[in-house]
Amino acid sequence: MSGYSIEPVQQDVYAVLQPFIMSVTGLAQELVIQGLPNRSAMPPASPGFVMMQITRTPRLRTNIARWDMESNDPTTETIEQGTELILQIDCYGASAGDWSVMLSTLLRDDAGVVALTPTCAPLYTDDPILAPLDDSELQYEQRWMTISHLQYNPVTTAPLQTASSATVDLINVDATYPV
């Protein structure tokens, strides 16, 4: 074990986002997936499905470092990084446009904040766009895409070295310096 850990992890964001999307769309758990899956067929076009994928994680601010000020010998420090998660939500199927509008609406509202707290919080969500897709059978699939910007503050716990005493020796320098 390295002594380092992080919490919450990005998987925790997916874990709170999936039930929220399920409640909005009425889809079953297996139809709200974390992308981008390889070597697996797309779920059926009917009733449709939603794929969510974190695409970028830019930093929002400088780190906040803390340690236990009450302890005479703290052993760990926590470092919080304010992060913006940019999340692409792709809705597929006949209801994709409606689902995308509902998700973009609710992720700009208190309903989104309540659903995702305390893991993350919506900052803002872009308007849905039609992003059609040709499948492997060269058939058009209706896909509506929404980009949501969430605030996520992962905290890394790191070992902390401290000292309770120190010895300082003077260095004797026998040299002359020019004036």
C-alpha positions in Angstrom: 0.0 0.0 0.0 1.4 3.4 -1.0 -0.2 5.4 1.8 -2.1 7.6 -0.7 -5.8 7.5 -1.3 -8.5 9.6 -3.0 -12.1 10.1 -2.2 -14.6 10.5 -3.8 -13.5 8.7 -6.9 -14.9 9.3 -10.4 -16.9 6.1 -10.2 -18.8 7.7 -7.3 -20.0 10.4 -9.7 -21.3 7.7 -12.1 -22.9 5.9 -9.1 -25.1 9.0 -8.2 -25.7 10.1 -11.8 -27.0 6.7 -13.0 -30.1 6.5 -10.6 -30.8 10.2 -11.4 -30.9 9.5 -15.1 -33.0 6.4 -14.5 -35.5 8.4 -12.5 -35.8 11.0 -15.3 -36.0 8.7 -18.3 -37.7 5.7 -16.7 -35.0 3.4 -18.1 -33.8 0.3 -16.4 -30.3 0.2 -14.9 -28.8 -1.8 -17.7 -29.9 0.9 -20.2 -28.0 3.7 -18.4 -24.4 2.8 -19.1 -21.0 4.3 -18.5 -19.3 4.6 -21.9 -17.3 3.9 -23.9 -17.7 0.1 -24.0 -15.6 -1.9 -26.4 -16.6 -5.2 -28.1 -20.2 -5.1 -27.0 -23.3 -4.4 -29.0 -25.3 -1.2 -28.5 -28.4 -1.7 -26.4 -31.6 -2.0 -28.4 -33.0 1.1 -30.1 -36.3 0.5 -28.4 -36.9 1.7 -25.7 -33.5 3.5 -26.1 -30.6 4.0 -23.7 -28.4 6.6 -22.2 -24.6 6.6 -22.2 -22.6 8.9 -19.8 -18.9 9.6 -20.1 -16.5 12.0 -18.4 -14.6 13.7 -21.1 -12.4 16.3 -19.3 -11.5 17.3 -15.7 -10.0 20.8 -15.7 -8.9 22.3 -12.4 -11.1 25.0 -10.9 -8.8 26.4 -8.2 -5.6 25.9 -6.3 -5.4 23.0 -3.9 -6.6 23.2 -0.3 -4.3 21.3 2.1 -5.2 20.4 5.7 -3.9 18.4 8.6 -5.2 17.6 12.0 -4.3 20.7 14.0 -5.4 19.2 17.3 -2.9 16.4 17.2 0.7 16.9 18.4 1.8 14.3 15.8 -0.4 14.4 12.7 0.4 11.5 10.3 -1.6 12.5 7.3 -2.6 15.5 5.3 -5.6 15.9 3.0 -5.3 17.8 -0.2 -8.5 18.9 -1.9 -8.6 19.7 -5.6 -11.5 21.7 -6.9 -12.3 20.0 -10.3 -14.8 20.6 -13.0 -16.1 17.3 -14.5 -17.2 17.7 -18.1 -19.7 14.9 -18.7 -21.1 13.9 -22.0 -24.6 12.4 -21.8 -25.8 10.7 -25.0 -29.4 9.8 -25.3 -30.4 7.2 -28.0 -33.8 6.1 -29.3 -37.2 7.6 -30.2 -37.4 9.5 -26.9 -33.8 10.7 -27.0 -34.7 14.4 -27.7 -37.1 14.5 -24.8 -34.8 12.8 -22.4 -32.0 15.2 -23.3 -34.2 18.3 -22.7 -35.3 16.9 -19.4 -31.8 16.1 -18.3 -30.5 19.6 -19.4 -33.4 21.2 -17.5 -33.0 19.3 -14.3 -29.2 19.6 -14.2 -29.7 23.4 -14.2 -32.1 23.2 -11.3 -32.1 22.4 -7.6 -33.4 18.9 -8.5 -30.0 18.1 -10.0 -28.2 19.6 -7.0 -30.3 17.5 -4.5 -29.9 14.3 -6.6 -26.1 14.5 -6.8 -25.2 16.0 -3.4 -22.8 15.4 -1.6 -20.7 13.6 -4.3 -20.8 16.5 -6.9 -22.9 19.5 -7.9 -24.1 20.7 -11.3 -22.5 24.0 -12.4 -24.3 24.3 -15.7 -25.5 22.2 -18.6 -25.3 23.0 -22.3 -28.3 22.9 -24.6 -29.0 19.5 -26.2 -27.8 19.0 -29.7 -28.7 16.4 -32.3 -25.7 14.3 -33.1 -26.9 11.5 -35.4 -25.0 8.2 -35.6 -24.6 5.6 -38.2 -24.6 2.1 -36.6 -22.7 -1.0 -37.9 -25.6 -1.8 -40.2 -25.3 1.7 -41.7 -28.6 2.7 -40.2 -29.3 6.1 -38.7 -29.6 6.1 -35.0 -31.2 9.1 -33.2 -28.8 10.5 -30.7 -29.1 13.7 -28.7 -26.1 14.9 -26.7 -25.9 17.1 -23.7 -22.7 18.3 -22.1 -23.0 18.8 -18.3 -20.4 20.6 -16.2 -20.2 19.4 -12.6 -18.1 20.4 -9.6 -16.3 17.6 -8.0 -13.8 18.0 -5.1 -11.7 14.9 -4.7 -9.6 14.8 -1.6 -6.2 13.0 -1.7 -4.9 11.7 1.6 -1.1 11.6 1.8 1.4 10.6 4.5 2.7 13.6 6.4 6.2 13.8 7.9 6.6 15.9 11.1 9.3 16.5 13.6 9.0 17.1 17.3 12.6 18.3 17.7 15.5 19.4 15.6 19.2 19.9 16.1 20.9 22.8 14.3 24.7 23.0 13.9 26.4 26.1 12.8 28.7 25.8 9.8 32.1 27.4 10.3 33.1 29.2 7.1 36.7 30.4 6.9 36.5 32.6 3.9 36.8 36.2 3.1 34.4 37.9 0.8 35.2 40.9 -1.4 33.6 44.2 -0.4 
